Amino acid sequence: APSPPSSSPSRQILQDGAESRHRLLIEAFVPAGRVDNVTAVMGLHPQYLRSFWKTQYLLLRMDGPLPYHKRHYIAIMAAARHQCSYLVGLHMGEFLQVGGNPAWLQGLHCAPQKLRNLNEINKLLAHRPWLVTKEHIEALLRTGEDSWSLAELVQALVLLTHYHSLASFIFGCGINPEEDADGGHSCRPPSPHSDSSPASDDSMGGSGGKDAVREVEVLMERLRVLQDSQLGGEGVTQQEMATRFELEKTESLLVAPSDIGDRSLQSNVLCFVEDPEFGYKDFTRRGEQAPPTFRAQ
């Protein structure tokens, strides 16, 4: 299709958007010497990225009741609850840069009790926030050596919910660590079907590509079997065959070997998580009474 004339409103909007994004990426590059992948994705929506930056700056850099290193540690706790290794690694670095104690990064058990007391409400806010009650708040505010002030707790809870949401954004957009970071594209584990293949082969032209082609061939063979069963008079409808094919496709997804993934999570993420089996459950189910919710003005 012919492109719109340079004076058209649509062309002007596109040009303005591209220039705005370019300026934002330069702003991100100058202080850090790099543009992280979250910024690169959010930069497609410059106004949203500016609001996000402002929020992050207020939460992590501006004056507040919590010292900077504790803010980053709370971000680590929140991200670890969703097993978001991208954010955990990012804020481990930030934690050390602002003077955090490296021993705390060995796991939640090495952190002060005051921070560990956030574990229960972190767990609930991440997976089943409707179960939070006023008793959870009162327990944290109770007078004692490891108690929280109201101002501290407000900032901590905002940090927790902010990073729960950001973890969801990162997973939803498929954002991976930068190439020079742990777990980045240049640091991927070898393919499960290859034995110590060289790093240069870990591409679509090497063992990874061969594995992908093999998986596609297997998937297509399963599709042919499904089609043959329909033609053979088994009475399978088109909708049923499509459902079966989707199931086959899901089961055929390329995944890293479970032992490699588990070891990586165990060492980098799960050390900041207590009760890792606790996860999401539906708020209400048909025939069941909804749990009471904590409402605050």
N, C-alpha and C positions, 0 to 999 in steps of 0.2 A: 504494500500500500504506500502511496506517496506520503512523505513526511510532511507535517504541518509547516506552514511558512514560519520563518523565524520570529515574526511579530505576533503570532497567535498566542492566546492566553495559556493554552496547554504547554507550548514550548517554553514560555516564560516560567511557568510553575516548575517544570522539570529542571530548567537551568538554575533557578533559585534554590531548589532542593539540593541539587548536586553541589552547588557552591557552599551552601550551609553545612552539608555533611563534610565537605573537604576541610572547612575551617575547624569543625569540631574534631576531626581526626588529627589535625595539626596540634590543636590544644591538648589532646590526649598524649601525643607523642613527645612534646617538648619537655614536660616535667619527668616523665618516666623513661624516655628513650625507646618506647615501644607502644604499640596499640594492642591492647588485649582483645581477645575474641568476643567478650561480652560487649565491649565498646563498638567493635566492628559490626556486630549484628544490630545493636540498638541504634547505631549511627544511620541506619536506613530510615529512622524516624527521629530527626534531629531535635524536635521539640520535646519528645519523650526522653531522649538521652539527656538533655539539659536538666529536666526535672529530676531524673534519676541521679545525676551527678550531684545536684544540690542536696538531695536527700542523703546520699552517702556521705557527703562532706559534713552535713549537720550531725549525723549520727556518729561519725568516727573521728572527726577533727575538731569540732567546735567545743567550747566550754561545756562541761556537764558534770554530774556527780560521779561518774565512773572514770577511772584513769584509762588512758588509751590502750594499754596492753590488755586490760580486762575486757574492753569492748571487742577487741579482736578475738579473744579467747571465747567469748560468748558467741561470736559469729562462727567459730570453729564448731562449737557444741551444736549449734542449730543446723549447720550444713551436714555434720556427721550424722545427725538423726535421720536425714534423707539419703545418707551414703553418697553425698555429692563430693567426690574427691577433688574436683576442680576448685571449689570454694575452700575446702579444707586446706589444700596446698597453698592457695593464694594467701589466706589469712595466717597460716603458720609463718610465712615469710614476713608479713606485716607485723605480726606479734613480736618477732625477734628484732625487727627494725626499730620499734618503739621501746625497746628495753625489756621485753618480757623474759621471764626465767626459762631457759631452754629445758629445764627438767620438767616443766609442766607439759611439754609436748610429748612426753613419753606416754601420756594417757590421762584420762580424767582422774584416775586414782592418785595422780601426783599433784593435782591442783588443790588449792586451799578449799577447806570444807564449805566456805561461803559460796563458792562457785559450784561446787558439787551439789549443793542444796537446790540448785536450779534444775537439776536433772529431771525431777518428776514433772514439773510444769512444762519444761521443754518437750518432754515426751508426749504429753497430752496436747499441747498446742500444735505439734507437728502432725499428729495422727488422728486424735479424737478431741478436738477443742471443746466440744459440747460437754465433756466430762469435768471441765474446770469448775471448781466451786469456790466460794468465799473462804473456805477452810484452807485451801492451797495458798491463798494470798496471806491469810492470817499467820500461817506457819512460817512463812518467810519473813514477815514483819515482827514476829515475836521477839521481845527483848532478850538479848543474849550476845555472846561473843561473836557469833557468826550471823547475826541478824542483818537484814537489809533495811535501809531507810526507804521511805515511800518514793522519794525522787530517784534513788538508785534502781529500785525495782521497776519503776515505770520505764526508765531508759533500757533496762535489761530486757523487758518483755517486748518493747518495740524492736530491739535488735533481733530477738529470737524470731518474731513473726516476719520481719523484713527478710531475713535470710532463709526462712522456710519458703517464702514466696520466690525469692531469687533462685533458689535451687530448682524449683518447679520450672521457672523460665529457662534455666540452663538446660534441663532435661528436655523440655518441650521444643527448644530450638536446635537440639543436638549439638550443643557447643562443647568442643573438646579442649583440653589444655593446649597452650601454645607449643610450638615445635621445640623450643628450648627449655620447656618445663618438664618435670617428671610426669610421665604418662602421655606426653605429647606425641605427635605423629612420628617424630624421629626416634622415639623410645618405645615403640610397640613391642610386645613380646613376640617371639617367632610363631609362625603358623603352627597350629596343632598337628598338621599333617606333614611337617617338614622337620628334619633332624639337623639342628644347628646350621640353618641356611644362612648365608651372608646377608648383611643388612641391606645391600643393594638389591637383593631379590625380593624384599618385602614391599612389593608394588604390584600393580595390576599386570605387569609383564613378568613377574617372578612367581614364586610359589603361591603368593596370595591370589594372583590372577588365576592360576591353574585350579586352586581350590574353589574359587568362585564359579569357574566354568563347570567344574565337576558337579557342584551343587545344583546349578541350573539344569544340567543334563539329567540328573536324578529327578528333579522336580518335573521336568517335561515328560519323563517316562511315567511318572505317577499320574500326570494329567492324561496321557494316552490310555492308561489302564482304566481310569475313570470313564473316559469317553467310550472305550470298548464295552464296559459294563452297561452303559446306557444303551448302546446299539444292540447289545446281546439280549435285550428284552427283560432286563431286571426291573423295569418299571421305575427307574430313577428319573425324577423330574429335573428340568434345567436348574431350578433353584436349589434342589438338593445337591446336584453335582457341583454347583458353584460354592455351596457351603463346605462340601468335602474338600474341594480344591484349596479354599482358604485355610482350612485346617492343616492340610498337607504343607502348604506354603509356610505357615507359622512354625510348624515343627521342623522345617528345613532351614530355618534362619541360621546364618553363620554366627557362632558364638565362640568366645575364647574358652579354653578348657577350664572347668570349674575350679581346679586346684590352684591355677595361676590367679584367677579372679579373686578367689577367697583369700589367698595369701596376701594379695595386694591390699584388699579391703581391711584385712585383719591388722596389718601393720600400719596403714596410713589413716584409716577412718574409724574402724570399730573400736580402737583403743579409747576413743572419746565417747563411746556409747555404753550405757548400762541398760540391761534388759533389751537386747537387740531384737528379740522375738516380738516385742510389742509393736503392732502396726495398725493400719487403718481397718475399721469395720464400719459397715453401713450404719448411719445414724438411726434410721428406723427401718423396720421390715414389716411386711404385711402380716397382721395378726399379732404383732408385738407392740407393747406400750412404749412410747417414746421416752427416753430418759429425761429427767428434769434438766433444764438449762439454767446457767448462771447469767442473769441479766443485770447490767449496771447502767445507771444513767450516765 
